[in-house]
Amino acid sequence: MNDSKEYLDKKAFYERVITVYGRNVVVEMLEDENVTIHKLHLADSNKTDGIITTILSLAKKRGVEVAYHDKNALSRISKNAKQDQGVCADIIAQTYKSADEIMKLKEYRLLALDGVQNPQNLGMIIRSAAAGNIDGIILPKKNSAKISPLVIKASAGTLFKIPIFYCNALEDILKKIKNESEIFALSSYAKDDLNSVHVSKKSVFILGNESDGISKEVQNLCNSSVKIPMNRGVESLNVAITAALISFLPR
């Protein structure tokens, strides 16, 4: 039983680990005392001068473990050999949580992303949600943009300011909270507009893929569909703009 608990604790720990890559991004993370760095990974082919010296100095100052790898091994860790620049870091994000944690909340207003692929869109959605009246973002691991330097840059430093709830597929968590939540699908074809709906104490707004919108599987789990009212024949808005409008709905 102890072995089982140890395994589950270890699994839960590593599920909260986010790996970021790129020299400037890693420097930014090391300089931010609010970000916990689990481990720093470097290619053993890096020349120890310039920014690599800065990275090593910051890691030493913060007591971060440094591991050296050949290029192939490092690319398997970063999952982006073309852009990792021989550097990546494992970050323990306190705001990166299992979506099952949502069921412990007494009330919430969440954004849920169904197939949002563009890292810049994801970063801007995070920024708007953090600035507005949103309590967290549901980000599936399946068919979604991953946390990356582009997302970090687009979020303008807000990535770790709001809970991000991860799940394998969005349907998994929606099935669990459906009976106690009001789940809205954002659709330009909806009859009801966003300003006319009653937002309950437990509400989830689903934003779909940039091209195809919300999947049929997720749509079937929603209570209703709503649209952003448009003027002058405009059909739709960018998903990040839609997220911003939802984020600032009054509470």
ABEGO torsion letter per residue (X at the ends): XAAAAAAAAAAAAAAABBBBBEAAAAAAAAABAABBBABBBBBAABBBBEAAAAAAAAAAAAGBBBBBBBAAAAAAAAGBAAAAGGBBBBBBBAABBBAAAAAABABBBBBBBBGBABAAAAAAAAAAAAABABAEBBBBABGBBBBBAAAAAAAGGAAAABBBBBBABAAAAAAAAAAABBBBBBBAABABBAAABBBBABBBBBBBBAAAEBBAAAAAABABBBBBBBBGGBABBBAAAAAAAAAABBX
